[in-house]
């Protein structure tokens, strides 16, 4: 497997070239990585006009993921989400509407995209909610929603896996979307590795038309490294316009260190990664069994995640602090859940330390009522609300006010109230539950 970006950067670093160009460190070592940190010098290609080493590396990635086309992003899935929605809206079929049908547990990058692109949203809600992070959407609910619409939407949009590791039935949702003349777009930020399991479970292989992966979340890629994938059966215009879509939302100074890590990852994926991944999945399944035997309630999740439901008398946040004292840092914790993410790069001692830090649980499962569904009244568009003058209020003083900007932190970056919605009692209950203390509202 060729690594054209890495090879070029190493040759340039070894060349002794006088660097009378950006960046300002001139290849001198401050952090230790500067020699490989370049800009678009001769031969380095350019991410948003790629025709050389970057383009060749992306073609290698497309082959590995089985996509119609794969493009690199250096600003995480947030950039790719905006680009996917732009592609869906500007290349929609004749007669379809500038509307996105979306499962409610979207990342706030989706909300920002709605403000920038000014599209309408039809929300898909769960039948019952036990977490802000989860929004399971059965195919029958999507079928009913699309059948009731006067025109096909530009796209159906879901997040899978979600932050707790729950996965949508992508194949079933894709079939419904396609039957109704629209496309399926998947935020697969947490699932780049799914392609390399025995029997791929990646959204592209299950029928998604557009998909983004945060490579850095589960693969050995520097933070910010991401993929925009276009399915082999997706409309041809998606591939033709994808580079321009990424450029529209990307910096003109993309990080070559991040690009190099994406490039090097291609070789890693092509070598023994599937074997090492399978071994890790097997090890985590055994770990889940051990935790269950020790009294912990382990939630069903994607293969590289362990999600533990907090028992009676404690919270996920308290469990996270307990782990921290034992030398273990989790991925995410909230009142109900503790989320741990692993990859083949974790060492056996990491899992040993986890078990030692958690110990055994003798408390019974907590009795929790379903969380309220904050179906806020739409008062203005997302764009109008986000670009209107704002003020920040204590959350409990925001009843009846119009949400201006999402205020949930990252992780999980899933809004309780979406811009343009009137904040009702159910939203206040959720804000209190997740310890959100202030809310951005439109000035009265």
C-alpha positions as CSV (number, residue, x, y, z in Angstrom):
1,X,0.0,0.0,0.0
2,X,1.5,3.3,-1.1
3,X,1.7,6.3,1.3
4,X,2.4,9.2,-1.2
5,X,1.8,12.0,1.3
6,X,4.1,10.5,4.0
7,X,6.8,9.8,1.5
8,X,6.7,13.3,0.1
9,X,6.9,14.9,3.5
10,X,9.8,12.7,4.6
11,X,11.7,13.5,1.4
12,X,11.1,17.2,1.9
13,X,12.2,17.0,5.5
14,X,15.5,15.3,4.4
15,X,16.2,17.6,1.5
16,X,17.7,20.4,3.5
17,X,15.6,22.9,1.5
18,X,15.7,26.5,2.7
19,X,12.1,27.1,3.8
20,X,11.3,30.6,2.7
21,X,7.6,29.8,2.8
22,X,5.0,29.2,5.5
23,X,4.7,27.8,8.2
24,X,6.7,30.2,10.5
25,X,8.5,27.5,12.4
26,X,10.6,26.7,9.2
27,X,10.8,23.1,10.1
28,X,12.6,23.8,13.4
29,X,11.7,21.5,16.3
30,X,9.5,23.1,19.0
31,X,7.1,20.1,19.5
32,X,9.1,17.6,17.5
33,X,6.8,17.3,14.5
34,X,7.6,20.5,12.6
35,X,9.9,19.0,10.0
36,X,6.8,17.3,8.5
37,X,4.4,20.2,8.9
38,X,4.2,21.8,5.5
39,X,1.9,24.0,3.4
40,X,1.1,23.7,-0.4
41,X,4.7,23.8,-1.7
42,X,5.6,22.4,-5.1
43,X,4.8,18.7,-5.2
44,X,2.7,18.7,-2.1
45,X,-0.7,18.9,-3.9
46,X,-3.6,20.9,-2.5
47,X,-6.4,19.3,-0.6
48,X,-9.3,21.1,-2.3
49,X,-7.8,21.0,-5.8
50,X,-6.1,17.6,-5.4
51,X,-4.6,16.0,-8.4
52,X,-1.3,14.6,-7.1
53,X,-0.2,12.9,-3.9
54,X,-3.4,13.7,-1.9
55,X,-5.6,12.5,-4.7
56,X,-3.7,9.2,-5.0
57,X,-3.9,8.7,-1.2
58,X,-7.7,9.3,-1.3
59,X,-8.0,6.7,-4.1
60,X,-6.2,4.2,-1.9
61,X,-8.7,5.0,0.9
62,X,-11.7,4.6,-1.4
63,X,-10.5,1.1,-2.3
64,X,-10.1,0.2,1.3
65,X,-13.6,1.4,2.2
66,X,-15.3,0.2,-1.0
67,X,-16.7,3.6,-1.7
68,X,-17.5,5.3,-5.0
69,X,-15.3,8.1,-3.8
70,X,-13.5,9.0,-0.5
71,X,-12.2,12.5,0.3
72,X,-10.1,13.5,3.3
73,X,-11.1,16.1,5.8
74,X,-8.8,17.6,8.4
75,X,-11.5,19.4,10.5
76,X,-13.3,16.3,11.8
77,X,-16.8,15.0,10.9
78,X,-18.2,18.5,11.5
79,X,-16.8,19.7,8.1
80,X,-18.0,16.5,6.4
81,X,-21.5,16.8,7.9
82,X,-21.8,20.3,6.4
83,X,-20.5,19.1,3.1
84,X,-22.9,16.1,3.0
85,X,-25.9,18.2,3.6
86,X,-24.8,20.7,1.0
87,X,-24.5,17.9,-1.5
88,X,-27.9,16.5,-0.7
89,X,-29.6,19.8,-1.0
90,X,-27.9,21.2,-4.1
91,X,-28.1,17.9,-6.0
92,X,-31.5,16.8,-5.0
93,X,-33.8,15.2,-7.6
94,X,-36.4,17.3,-9.4
95,X,-39.6,17.7,-7.4
96,X,-38.0,17.1,-4.0
97,X,-38.1,19.7,-1.3
98,X,-35.2,21.5,0.5
99,X,-36.0,19.5,3.6
100,X,-33.9,17.1,5.7
101,X,-35.7,14.4,7.7
102,X,-33.4,13.7,10.6
103,X,-33.3,11.6,13.8
104,X,-33.4,14.1,16.7
105,X,-30.0,13.0,18.3
106,X,-28.0,15.1,15.7
107,X,-24.6,16.6,16.6
108,X,-24.8,20.4,16.9
109,X,-22.7,20.6,13.7
110,X,-26.0,19.6,11.9
111,X,-27.8,22.6,13.5
112,X,-25.0,24.9,12.4
113,X,-25.3,23.5,8.9
114,X,-29.0,24.2,8.9
115,X,-28.3,27.8,9.8
116,X,-25.7,28.1,7.0
117,X,-27.7,26.3,4.3
118,X,-31.1,27.5,5.5
119,X,-33.0,24.2,5.1
120,X,-36.1,23.0,6.9
121,X,-36.1,20.0,9.2
122,X,-38.6,17.2,9.9
123,X,-37.6,15.5,13.1
124,X,-37.8,11.8,13.7
125,X,-38.4,11.2,17.4
126,X,-37.9,8.0,19.4
127,X,-41.0,6.2,20.7
128,X,-39.5,6.5,24.2
129,X,-36.3,8.1,25.4
130,X,-33.8,7.0,28.0
131,X,-30.9,9.2,26.9
132,X,-30.4,12.4,25.0
133,X,-27.8,10.5,23.0
134,X,-30.1,7.8,21.6
135,X,-32.8,8.1,19.0
136,X,-33.7,4.6,17.6
137,X,-35.7,5.0,14.4
138,X,-37.6,1.9,13.2
139,X,-38.1,1.7,9.5
140,X,-41.9,1.8,9.9
141,X,-41.6,5.3,11.5
142,X,-39.5,6.5,8.6
143,X,-42.0,4.9,6.2
144,X,-44.9,6.7,7.9
145,X,-43.1,10.0,7.9
146,X,-42.0,10.0,4.3
147,X,-45.5,8.8,3.1
148,X,-47.1,11.8,4.8
149,X,-44.8,14.4,3.1
150,X,-46.1,16.2,0.0
151,X,-42.7,15.8,-1.7
152,X,-39.6,13.7,-1.1
153,X,-37.1,15.4,1.2
154,X,-33.5,16.1,0.0
155,X,-32.3,13.4,2.4
156,X,-32.9,11.3,5.4
157,X,-30.2,11.8,8.0
158,X,-29.3,9.5,11.0
159,X,-26.4,9.2,13.5
160,X,-25.1,5.7,13.8
161,X,-23.4,4.6,16.0
162,X,-24.7,7.1,18.5
163,X,-22.7,8.2,21.5
164,X,-23.8,5.3,23.6
165,X,-23.0,2.8,20.8
166,X,-26.5,2.2,19.6
167,X,-26.8,1.5,15.9
168,X,-29.7,2.2,13.5
169,X,-30.9,-0.5,11.0
170,X,-29.2,1.2,8.1
171,X,-30.1,-1.4,5.5
172,X,-33.8,-1.0,6.4
173,X,-33.7,2.8,6.5
174,X,-31.9,3.0,3.2
175,X,-34.5,0.8,1.6
176,X,-37.3,3.0,2.8
177,X,-35.5,6.2,1.7
178,X,-34.7,4.9,-1.7
179,X,-38.3,3.7,-2.2
180,X,-39.5,7.2,-1.5
181,X,-37.1,8.8,-4.0
182,X,-34.5,10.2,-1.5
183,X,-31.1,9.4,-0.2
184,X,-29.7,8.2,3.2
185,X,-27.0,10.3,4.8
186,X,-25.2,8.8,7.8
187,X,-23.1,10.5,10.5
188,X,-20.8,7.5,11.2
189,X,-18.3,9.6,13.1
190,X,-17.8,6.8,15.7
191,X,-17.7,3.9,13.2
192,X,-14.9,4.1,10.7
193,X,-13.7,0.7,11.9
194,X,-17.0,-1.0,11.1
195,X,-15.8,-1.6,7.5
196,X,-13.0,-3.9,8.7
197,X,-15.0,-6.3,10.9
198,X,-15.6,-9.9,9.7
199,X,-18.6,-9.0,7.6
200,X,-18.6,-5.3,7.2
201,X,-21.1,-3.3,9.1
202,X,-20.1,0.1,7.7
203,X,-23.1,2.2,6.5
204,X,-21.7,2.3,2.9
205,X,-22.1,-1.5,2.7
206,X,-25.6,-1.3,4.1
207,X,-27.0,1.2,1.6
208,X,-26.0,4.7,2.7
209,X,-25.5,7.2,-0.1
210,X,-23.3,9.6,1.9
211,X,-21.4,8.9,5.0
212,X,-18.8,10.6,7.2
213,X,-16.3,8.9,9.5
214,X,-14.2,10.6,12.1
215,X,-11.1,8.6,11.5
216,X,-9.4,9.9,14.6
217,X,-12.1,8.6,16.9
218,X,-11.4,4.9,16.3
219,X,-8.4,4.6,14.0
220,X,-4.7,5.7,14.6
221,X,-5.2,9.1,13.0
222,X,-4.4,12.6,14.4
223,X,-7.3,14.6,15.8
224,X,-9.3,16.2,13.0
225,X,-8.7,13.4,10.5
226,X,-12.0,12.4,8.8
227,X,-13.4,10.8,5.7
228,X,-16.3,11.8,3.4
229,X,-17.5,8.7,1.6
230,X,-19.8,8.6,-1.4
231,X,-21.6,5.3,-2.0
232,X,-21.1,3.4,-5.3
233,X,-24.8,3.7,-6.1
234,X,-25.2,7.4,-5.0
235,X,-26.1,10.0,-7.6
236,X,-23.0,10.8,-9.8
237,X,-23.4,14.5,-9.0
238,X,-22.4,13.8,-5.4
239,X,-18.9,12.6,-6.5
240,X,-18.6,15.4,-9.1
241,X,-19.3,18.1,-6.6
242,X,-17.8,16.6,-3.4
243,X,-14.5,18.4,-3.5
244,X,-16.1,21.8,-3.9
245,X,-18.5,21.0,-1.0
246,X,-15.6,20.2,1.3
247,X,-13.8,23.4,0.2
248,X,-16.8,25.5,1.0
249,X,-16.6,24.5,4.7
250,X,-12.9,23.9,5.1
251,X,-9.8,26.0,6.0
252,X,-7.5,27.0,3.1
253,X,-4.7,26.0,5.4
254,X,-5.3,22.2,5.9
255,X,-2.9,20.4,8.3
256,X,-0.4,18.2,6.4
257,X,0.3,16.4,9.7
258,X,-3.3,15.3,9.7
259,X,-3.2,14.4,6.0
260,X,-0.1,12.4,6.6
261,X,-1.7,10.4,9.4
262,X,-4.7,9.6,7.1
263,X,-2.3,8.5,4.4
264,X,-0.3,6.3,6.8
265,X,-3.5,4.8,8.2
266,X,-4.2,3.3,4.7
267,X,-1.2,1.0,5.0
268,X,-2.2,0.2,8.6
269,X,-5.7,-0.8,7.4
270,X,-4.4,-2.8,4.5
271,X,-2.0,-4.9,6.7
272,X,-3.0,-6.8,9.8
273,X,-5.6,-4.4,11.2
274,X,-8.6,-6.6,10.5
275,X,-7.0,-9.4,12.5
276,X,-6.0,-7.1,15.4
277,X,-9.5,-5.6,15.3
278,X,-11.2,-9.0,15.5
279,X,-9.0,-9.9,18.5
280,X,-9.9,-6.6,20.2
281,X,-13.6,-7.2,19.6
282,X,-13.3,-10.7,21.1
283,X,-11.4,-9.2,24.1
284,X,-14.0,-6.6,24.7
285,X,-16.8,-9.1,24.6
286,X,-15.0,-11.1,27.3
287,X,-14.6,-7.9,29.3
288,X,-18.3,-7.2,29.1
289,X,-19.0,-10.7,30.4
290,X,-16.6,-10.1,33.3
291,X,-18.3,-6.8,34.1
292,X,-21.7,-8.4,34.0
293,X,-20.5,-11.1,36.4
294,X,-19.3,-8.4,38.8
295,X,-22.7,-6.9,38.9
296,X,-22.5,-4.1,36.4
297,X,-25.3,-3.5,33.9
298,X,-23.7,-3.4,30.5
299,X,-25.7,-1.8,27.7
300,X,-25.7,-3.3,24.2
301,X,-23.4,-1.2,22.0
302,X,-21.2,-1.3,19.0
303,X,-18.2,-3.6,19.2
304,X,-15.5,-1.2,20.3
305,X,-17.5,0.5,23.1
306,X,-18.4,-0.5,26.6
307,X,-21.4,1.4,27.9
308,X,-22.3,0.8,31.6
309,X,-25.6,1.9,33.1
310,X,-25.1,3.6,36.5
311,X,-26.7,1.5,39.3
312,X,-29.0,2.8,42.0
313,X,-27.3,5.4,44.2
314,X,-24.7,6.7,41.8
315,X,-24.3,8.3,38.4
316,X,-22.1,7.8,35.4
317,X,-20.3,11.0,36.3
318,X,-19.5,9.6,39.8
319,X,-18.3,6.4,38.2
320,X,-16.0,8.4,35.9
321,X,-14.5,10.1,38.8
322,X,-13.9,6.8,40.5
323,X,-12.1,5.5,37.4
324,X,-10.0,8.7,37.2
325,X,-8.7,8.1,40.7
326,X,-7.7,4.6,39.5
327,X,-5.8,5.9,36.5
328,X,-8.5,5.4,33.9
329,X,-10.1,8.2,31.8
330,X,-13.4,7.4,30.1
331,X,-14.8,8.8,26.9
332,X,-18.1,10.2,28.3
333,X,-20.3,10.1,31.4
334,X,-23.7,11.5,32.2
335,X,-26.3,10.9,34.9
336,X,-27.2,7.5,33.5
337,X,-24.2,6.1,31.6
338,X,-20.5,5.6,31.5
339,X,-19.0,5.2,28.1
340,X,-15.6,3.6,27.4
341,X,-14.0,3.4,23.9
342,X,-11.2,1.0,23.0
343,X,-9.2,0.2,19.9
344,X,-6.5,-2.3,19.0
345,X,-4.0,0.2,20.3
346,X,-5.1,-0.3,23.9
347,X,-2.9,-2.5,26.0
348,X,-4.0,-5.4,28.2
349,X,-3.0,-3.4,31.2
350,X,-5.6,-0.8,30.3
351,X,-8.3,-3.4,30.7
352,X,-6.8,-4.8,33.9
353,X,-6.7,-1.3,35.4
354,X,-10.3,-0.7,34.4
355,X,-11.5,-3.8,36.2
356,X,-9.4,-2.9,39.3
357,X,-10.7,0.7,39.4
358,X,-14.4,-0.3,38.9
359,X,-14.4,-3.3,41.3
360,X,-17.6,-5.1,42.0
361,X,-21.1,-3.7,42.1
362,X,-23.7,-4.8,44.6
363,X,-26.3,-2.1,44.1
364,X,-29.5,-2.9,42.2
365,X,-30.3,-1.3,38.9
366,X,-31.6,2.2,39.2
367,X,-35.4,2.8,38.6
368,X,-35.5,5.5,36.0
369,X,-38.6,6.9,34.4
370,X,-38.3,7.7,30.6
371,X,-36.9,11.1,29.9
372,X,-39.3,13.7,28.5
373,X,-39.2,14.3,24.7
374,X,-38.6,18.0,24.3
375,X,-40.7,18.6,21.2
376,X,-40.3,22.3,21.2
377,X,-42.7,24.5,19.1
378,X,-41.0,25.8,16.0
379,X,-41.2,29.6,16.1
380,X,-38.6,30.7,13.6
381,X,-36.1,29.0,11.3
382,X,-32.7,27.7,12.6
383,X,-31.0,30.4,10.5
384,X,-33.2,33.2,11.8
385,X,-32.6,32.2,15.4
386,X,-28.9,31.7,15.1
387,X,-28.3,35.0,13.4
388,X,-30.6,37.0,15.6
389,X,-29.3,39.0,18.6
390,X,-28.8,36.7,21.6
391,X,-28.7,36.8,25.3
392,X,-27.7,34.2,27.9
393,X,-30.1,33.3,30.7
394,X,-30.0,30.8,33.5
395,X,-31.7,27.7,32.1
396,X,-34.6,27.8,34.5
397,X,-35.4,31.4,33.5
398,X,-35.7,30.4,29.8
399,X,-39.3,29.0,29.9
400,X,-41.2,30.3,26.8
401,X,-38.1,31.9,25.3
402,X,-36.8,31.0,21.8
403,X,-33.6,29.0,21.7
404,X,-30.9,30.8,19.8
405,X,-27.8,28.6,19.9
406,X,-27.3,25.0,21.1
407,X,-25.7,25.1,24.5
408,X,-24.8,21.4,25.2
409,X,-21.1,20.8,25.4
410,X,-19.1,18.4,23.4
411,X,-19.3,15.5,24.2
412,X,-22.0,14.7,23.4
413,X,-22.9,18.0,21.5
414,X,-26.5,16.9,21.1
415,X,-28.9,19.9,21.6
416,X,-31.7,19.7,24.1
417,X,-33.5,22.5,22.3
418,X,-32.8,23.4,18.7
419,X,-32.4,27.0,17.5
420,X,-35.7,28.5,16.6
421,X,-37.7,26.4,19.1
422,X,-39.7,27.8,22.0
423,X,-38.3,26.3,25.2
424,X,-41.0,24.4,27.0
425,X,-41.2,22.6,30.3
426,X,-39.9,19.3,28.9
427,X,-36.8,21.1,27.6
428,X,-36.3,22.6,31.0
429,X,-36.5,19.2,32.7
430,X,-33.8,17.9,30.3
431,X,-31.6,20.9,30.8
432,X,-31.8,20.3,34.5
433,X,-31.2,16.6,34.2
434,X,-28.0,17.1,32.1
435,X,-26.8,20.0,34.4
436,X,-27.0,22.6,31.7
437,X,-27.0,25.8,33.6
438,X,-27.4,28.5,31.0
439,X,-29.2,28.8,27.7
440,X,-28.7,31.1,24.7
441,X,-32.0,32.7,23.7
442,X,-33.2,35.2,21.1
443,X,-33.4,38.7,22.6
444,X,-37.0,39.7,23.3
